[in-house]
């Protein structure tokens, strides 16, 4: 977590350094990020599991204000009841950039349809759960050049796990959950 605090401080200082840079959010968007992840099962007595991981994304900016994207990420989560488990998110969404054009810092909001899954090994086979939800979030792009930006973002997913599998047995369920992902990464925009 200390690394994220250091990176956050760096992002807050960079706008002064990057004032000569001009942003471009149009065209192809390629993205890589490191993230801190938390998930809560929304049940009384259940705790919040925390972990970290990485993600990749691709998208297209149809204008300086609007981008469609597909991002995927995975995290290794720590839990009290388990040693650890894998949690993955896949977001298909839209991002809305704000502010005057060609600024070195661009704030944004995004909304996405999200699929998620978790899994771990047990003595009787692999346990997995999957479902879907809606992700809302926002962040800040700090441009290091016209096409490369540091991307600091937060996304919160509200949804449920609707399918559980253990070995060859599959069960339908409706377990609500909420996850949060704080990410810092690099985004490349290949302008139109």
C-alpha positions in Angstrom: 0.0 0.0 0.0 3.0 2.3 0.6 3.8 2.0 -3.1 0.3 3.2 -4.1 0.7 6.2 -1.7 4.0 7.0 -3.4 2.5 6.7 -6.8 -0.4 8.8 -5.8 1.9 11.5 -4.6 3.8 11.3 -7.9 0.6 11.7 -9.9 -0.3 14.8 -7.9 3.1 16.4 -8.6 3.2 15.5 -12.3 0.6 18.0 -13.5 3.1 20.8 -12.7 5.8 18.9 -14.5 3.6 18.1 -17.5 2.2 21.5 -18.2 4.0 21.7 -21.5 2.3 18.4 -22.6 -0.9 18.4 -24.7 -3.4 15.6 -24.3 -5.0 13.5 -27.0 -7.8 11.0 -26.0 -8.9 10.2 -29.6 -8.2 7.0 -31.5 -6.8 3.7 -30.3 -6.4 3.3 -26.5 -4.0 0.6 -25.0 -3.8 0.3 -21.3 -1.8 -1.5 -18.6 -2.3 -1.1 -14.8 -1.4 -2.4 -11.4 -4.3 -2.5 -9.0 -5.3 -2.9 -5.4 -8.6 -4.8 -5.1 -11.2 -5.4 -2.3 -14.4 -7.4 -2.3 -17.2 -7.7 0.2 -19.9 -10.4 0.0 -22.6 -8.0 1.4 -23.5 -10.6 4.0 -23.7 -9.9 7.8 -20.6 -11.3 9.4 -18.6 -11.6 6.2 -15.4 -9.6 6.0 -13.7 -7.7 3.2 -11.0 -9.6 1.3 -8.1 -7.6 -0.1 -5.5 -8.3 -2.7 -3.6 -7.0 -5.7 -3.0 -7.7 -9.4 -2.7 -6.3 -12.8 -4.9 -5.5 -15.9 -4.9 -4.8 -19.6 -7.3 -2.9 -21.8 -8.1 -1.8 -25.3 -10.5 0.9 -26.5 -11.3 3.5 -29.0 -11.8 7.2 -28.5 -14.4 8.4 -31.0 -13.9 12.0 -29.9 -11.9 13.8 -27.2 -14.9 13.3 -24.8 -16.0 9.7 -25.5 -14.2 6.4 -25.5 -15.5 2.8 -25.6 -13.3 0.2 -23.9 -12.8 -3.4 -22.9 -10.6 -3.9 -19.8 -9.7 -7.1 -18.0 -7.8 -7.6 -14.7 -7.0 -10.3 -12.2 -6.0 -10.2 -8.6 -4.7 -12.6 -6.0 -7.0 -12.1 -3.0 -6.3 -12.9 0.7 -9.1 -14.2 2.9 -9.5 -15.2 6.5 -11.3 -18.5 5.6 -8.9 -19.4 2.7 -5.2 -18.9 2.1 -5.9 -17.1 -1.2 -8.0 -17.1 -4.3 -8.0 -15.6 -7.8 -10.6 -12.9 -8.7 -11.0 -11.6 -12.2 -13.1 -8.7 -13.7 -13.9 -7.9 -17.4 -15.4 -4.5 -18.1 -17.1 -3.4 -21.3 -17.8 0.3 -20.9 -17.8 3.9 -21.8 -15.5 6.6 -20.6 -16.3 10.3 -20.6 -13.4 12.8 -20.5 -13.9 16.3 -19.1 -12.3 19.7 -19.3 -10.9 21.9 -22.1 -9.2 20.1 -25.0 -5.4 19.6 -25.1 -4.8 19.9 -21.3 -2.0 17.9 -19.6 -4.5 16.5 -17.0 -7.9 15.1 -18.0 -10.4 13.9 -15.4 -12.9 11.2 -16.5 -15.9 9.2 -15.4 -16.8 5.7 -16.6 -19.6 3.1 -16.5 -19.3 -0.5 -17.6 -21.1 -3.8 -17.7 -18.9 -6.2 -15.7 -18.4 -10.0 -15.7 -16.5 -11.4 -12.7 -15.3 -14.8 -11.5 -13.3 -16.2 -8.6 -11.7 -19.6 -8.1 -9.5 -21.7 -5.9 -8.4 -25.3 -5.4 -10.0 -27.5 -2.7 -9.4 -31.1 -1.8 -12.4 -32.2 -3.9 -11.7 -30.1 -6.9 -11.8 -26.6 -8.2 -14.3 -24.2 -6.7 -15.4 -21.3 -8.9 -18.1 -18.7 -8.9 -19.1 -16.3 -11.7 -21.6 -13.5 -12.2 -22.1 -10.0 -13.4 -22.7 -6.4 -12.3 -22.3 -2.8 -13.1 -19.1 -0.8 -12.5 -19.1 3.0 -11.9 -15.9 4.9 -11.5 -13.6 7.8 -12.4 -10.1 8.9 -12.4 -7.4 11.2 -13.8 -5.1 11.1 -16.8 -1.8 12.9 -16.5 -0.1 13.2 -19.9 3.6 12.6 -20.1 3.5 13.3 -23.8 0.8 13.8 -26.4 0.0 10.1 -26.5 1.1 8.6 -23.2 -0.6 9.2 -19.8 -0.4 8.0 -16.3 -3.9 6.8 -15.4 -5.1 6.8 -11.8 -8.6 5.3 -11.5 -11.1 3.9 -9.1 -13.9 1.6 -10.0 -16.7 0.1 -7.8 -18.6 -2.9 -9.0 -22.1 -3.7 -7.7 -23.4 -7.1 -8.7 -23.9 -10.8 -7.8 -22.4 -14.2 -8.3 -25.1 -16.3 -10.1 -23.3 -19.6 -10.7 -21.2 -21.8 -8.4 -19.2 -24.8 -9.5 -17.4 -27.4 -7.5 -15.8 -30.2 -9.5 -18.6 -31.4 -11.8 -21.5 -29.9 -9.8 -23.0 -26.6 -10.8 -25.5 -24.6 -8.7 -27.4 -21.5 -9.5 -27.3 -18.8 -6.8 -27.7 -15.1 -6.2 -25.0 -13.9 -3.9 -24.7 -10.1 -3.9 -21.2 -8.6 -3.7 -19.4 -5.3 -4.1 -15.8 -4.9 -5.2 -13.5 -1.9 -5.5 -10.4 -1.5 -7.6 -7.8 1.2 -7.3 -5.4 1.2 -10.2 -2.4 3.1 -11.5 -1.1 2.5 -14.9 0.0 3.8 -18.3 -2.4 4.5 -21.2 -1.3 5.0 -24.8 -3.5 6.9 -27.2 -2.8 6.6 -30.9 -4.6 9.7 -32.2 -6.7 9.8 -35.3 
